Amino acid sequence: PRGRIAGIGDTLLFRDPRGRSRNPSLLPARDGGIAARGPFIIHQAYTVSKDAGRTFVGITRDDNPIHTEGDIVPGALTIAKALLPIEVLFDHVGIVRLRSKFSRPARYGSRIVNHFFIAQDPAETAVRVSTYQEGLLMAETEIRAKPLEGPEVPARDVTVETEAVAPIRAFLDCMNVSPDVFFHRGNTDRFTYPKAYLASLPSGELVRQLHGEGGLLNMIEFEFEPGKFVPISEHPAPAVLIEDKRLRRTFCQVATRIWDGFVTFCRGSALLHPP
């Protein structure tokens, strides 16, 4: 829908590899948006300022000095910028898998470009994202999503004015995404945590456990239960549980899950280069 495209403040360019054929992938939709009936490409361009990076790590509690004092863009932010547009644009599917691998860290103040390669069929939406800065490959991300077969998990009694929603609105603002567009799905408001936000939380927990030195993120992988949306709530908020932490001289392998003490929302693992 046109309104969801407008909800992303970054530059978005849609490309159709079959645009000159008799069967193009992209067609104008009745509401002024875009109808996709085949594979297509989206180019997303953005720049991360140091202030934005500090805001991001403040929200996700990742106070690693390389992000707050140095000029390294948080790896979790790079991943979130690749995942969140899929959550916004394709609100008829649920993210089930995320996998990102980093070649090198991005730096503040320089233009970053995400190339999304998107293919959809009735059973799955498959997305490959290649992230570049100054012509160099920064990261590669794979996203898998399944069609929503039933209604979302009902949002609890939360309004946009509550304290619980405030950090999520700040997260979406930091991502240059309209909170109102994200929270509004169908004909109602659904106050749920972005998957991009949940996937950003383990980095901060690792920094706290490693006493402020989390190292550089090399790879992260998360699995989400199809169709499960995590409702925003003050009691309790999602917590990060580090289930397994294996330290090596060359990398740190971590298994983690996001939960509220009763329900596990997602599981994942990460590889980090130690500081």
N, C-alpha and C positions, 0 to 999 in steps of 0.2 A: 504493500500500500504506500501511496505517496507520502502520507503523514509519517510513516515509520522511517522512510528514507530521510525525510527532513529532520527526524529526531536525532540523527547522527551529525554532529557539527563538523567532522573532518571532511576533507574533499573526497568524494566518491565518484568514480568513473566506471560505468558499466560497459563491458565489451562483449560482443557476440561473435564467436569464431565462425558461426554459420550465417552471419548477417547478410552476406551477398548471395546466399543460396535460395532455393525455392522454399526451404523449410528452416527459417531462422529460429534461434532459440528464444529470443526476447521479442515480445510484442507489447504495444501499448495496452494498458488495462483501462477499463471503463472509468475507474475512479481517478485516472491520471497517473496511476502507478505503472508498474511493469509486471507483465505476465511472463513467466518462464516455463518453457516446455522442452528444454534441452540444456546441455551443459553451457555454462557461461563464466565470465571472469569479472571480478570487481577489483579495481585499484583503489586503495585507501592511502592517502598521504596525510601525515601529521608530524608535528614537532613537539618534543617534550622539554619544557623549560625546567630549570633546577627547582624553581618554586613549586611547579606541578609535581616533580618527583618527591620533594619533601612532603607535600600534602599527601601524596599516595602512601608513602611509608608511614606517615603519621596515622592514617586511617587503618592500615593493615599491620601496624605495630612492628615494622621492619626497620629498626634504627641502625642498620649497618652503616658505618662511616663512609663506605665507598659510595653510598647513595646520598647521604646527608652532607658530607664534606667534600667528597670527590665529585667526579662528573659522569659516573656510571649510572645509566638508566636501570632501575630495578628489573630483573628478569621477569618477575611476576607481572609488572606493568606491561611489558612487551607481550606476554601471553594474554593478558586481559584485553589488550587492544585487538588481538586476533580473534578472541572468543566472543566478546560482547556484541560486535556487529551481527554475528549469526543469531544470537539470542534476540536481538532487536528486530532484525529483518524477517526472520523465519519463526514467527510466534506460533506456528501450527505444528512445530516439531519440538521434541525434547532432546537435549544433549545427552548422549550416553557415554561418550568417550572423548578424551582429550589427551594428546601426546605432543610434546614440544621438545625439540633438541636444538641447543644453541651452538653456533659456530664461533661466535665472538660477542662481547657485550656491546650494546648501543651506548651512545654518549648524548648528553644533554645538548640542546641547541641546534642540532643538525637534523635535516629532514629525514624522516623514516617512511618507507613505502611498504605496504602489505599487498601482495598479489594473491587474491583468493581465486582458486579454481573450484567451481561448484558443479556437482552433478547430482541430480535428484531422480529417484524412481519411487514407485509406490511403497517400497519397503524401507528405503533409507535415503538420507541426505549425506553425501560425502563431500568434505571440504578439505582442500590442501592449501595451506597458507605459507608463502615464502616471504620473509621479512628482510628488507635491504636497507642499508644506510651508506650513502656515498658510493653506490654501486657494488658494495660488498655484502655477501649473504650473512645475515645476523642469526636467523633462526628459521626452522621449518616446523610447521605445526600441522597435525592431522586432527580433524574433528569429525565425529560421527553422530548423527542424530536420527531418531526414529519418529514416525508420525505419532501424534498424540491420539490415543484410542479412546480416552475418556476425559472427564473434566479434571482440571487442575486440583491439587490439594487446596481446600478452601482456606483463604486467608483468615487469620485470627482477627480479633477485634482491634485493629490497628488503623490509625489515621495518619495522614502525612504530617501532622503536627506533633506526634509523639516523639519522645526522645529516642526510641528504638529505630525509627526510620531515618533520623537525621544523619547518622554516619553513612547510610546507604545512599541517600541523596547526595552527600558530599563525594562519595565514591563515583557515582554516575556523572556528577559535574566535572570531576577530575578527569574522567574518561571522555569528556566532551559529548556526552549522551544526555538527552533530555530525560530527567526522572519521570515527568508526566507521561511521556511516550512509553517508557519502559514499563511503568506500573499499570498502564491502561491496556488491557487485552480484551478483545471482543467488545462487549458493551459494558464492562465493569472494571473497577480498579482491583488489582490483585497485588497485595504487598508481599512479595516474595524476594528472597535473596538471589541476586544474579549468580549464575554458576561461575562467572568470571571473578566475582568477589570471593566465593568459597575457595576457588583454586589459588587465590592470592594469599590466603591466611597462613599456610604452613611455613612460608619463608620467614615471617615474623617470629613464629614460635621457635624455629631453628636458631635465629639470631639470639633470642633470649636464652635458650639452652646452651648456646656456645659463647655466652657472655659478650654479646655485641659484635661478634665476628662470624658472620654466617658463610663467608666465602662467596664464590660465584656459582650461579645455577647453571648446570650443564644439561640436565634433562628432567622433565617432569611428566608424569602420566597419571590421569585420574579416570575413574569409572563412576558414572552416575546411574542411579536406578531410573529406567525409562518412565517418564511422566511424573516423577516425584519432584514437586516444587517445594522449597523450604520456606514456610511462612515466617515472616519477620515477627519476632516476639521479644519482649523485654526479659521474659523469664522462661527458659534460659536462652541465651544467645548461642549460636554455634561455637563449639570449642574444638581445638585441635589436639588430637592425641597422637603422640609420636610412639608408634608401636615397636619399631625396630630401628636402631641406629648403629650402623657398622662403620667404624672409622678406619681409613687407610691413609697411607701417606699421599696418595695421588687423588683420592676421591672419598666422599662420604656418601654412603647409600642409606636412604631413609625411607621407611614405610610409614604412612600416616593415614588417619581418617578424620573426617569432620563429623561431629555428633553433638547431641544435646544431653547426653547422659542416658537416654533411652532409645533414641533412634539414630542410626548411622546414616548420614546423608550421602556420603561419598567416600571412596577409598582411593589411595594413590601412593605413588612412590616418587622419589627424586634422587638424582645424582648431583653432588656438589663438589667443586674443587675447594679444598680447605683453604683458609686464609694463610 
